Structure formats: structure tokens, C-alpha cells
Amino acid sequence: MYTNPHDIVKSLLRTEKGTSLMVQNTYIFWVDRSANKIQIKKAVEEVYKVDVRNVNTMKVKGKPKRVRHKLGKTSSWKKAMVTLKQGDTIELATT
């Protein structure tokens, strides 16, 4: 179904919680909504050249929003918490 691992792993989420989890060798990714844990594991290993120990996924529901008088909602999305094997890290560019 997926030919490119970048179709599965869209980006690394850099949040306060995600930064605190990096000490435990866990990283949070924004992933495709239809990808399963096995596909996410293979994609992260291929893109970042690391060994993945565990993958936890969760679906995040869109929130209702209002712009002026129009009602709407943000898109639902999926995130994955990926734990790497001891000694592996993902290098982050700091700006």
C-alpha cells in the first residue's frame, strides 16, 4: 500500500511532553491515520536508521473551532510514541 516510508511518518512532533520523553529514549511522531504499528516501526527504522523496540499509537480527535460566525473543526490525526533500543538516538537539528 505504501511505497515511501515518508508517506507513513510525516514528522517528528517537538512538544514539551515529547522533549521530556526523549530522556526515556521515546519519540513522538505524526503518522498516517491508516498505518498500523508494524508499518510505523518499519518506516521509522528505514527513515532514521535506528532499531525500534516498541510502538504505541493513538488517534487524536479533531477539536471544534469557530472562526467569526462559522463553525468547523480541526482534522483528526494519529500519533505514535516510538521507543528505541538502548543506545540509539535520533539527532535533532537545533535552530
Long-range contacts (C-beta under 8 A, 24 or more apart in sequence): 2-32, 2-35, 2-39, 2-43, 5-42, 5-43, 5-44, 5-46, 5-47, 6-43, 6-47, 7-32, 8-32, 8-35, 8-39, 8-40, 8-43, 9-40, 9-43, 9-44, 9-47, 12-90, 12-92, 13-79, 14-92, 21-81, 24-83, 25-83, 25-84, 25-85, 25-86, 25-88, 25-89, 26-81, 26-82, 26-83, 26-84, 27-81, 27-82, 27-84, 27-90, 28-79, 28-80, 28-81, 28-82, 29-79, 29-80, 29-82, 30-77, 30-78, 30-79, 31-57, 31-78, 31-79, 31-80, 32-78, 33-59, 33-76, 33-77, 33-78, 35-78, 37-80, 40-80, 40-82, 41-82, 44-82, 48-90, 50-84, 50-85, 50-88, 50-89, 50-90, 51-84, 51-85, 51-88, 52-82, 52-83, 52-84, 52-85, 53-83, 53-84, 53-85, 54-82, 54-83, 55-80, 55-81, 55-82, 55-83, 56-80, 56-81, 56-83, 57-81
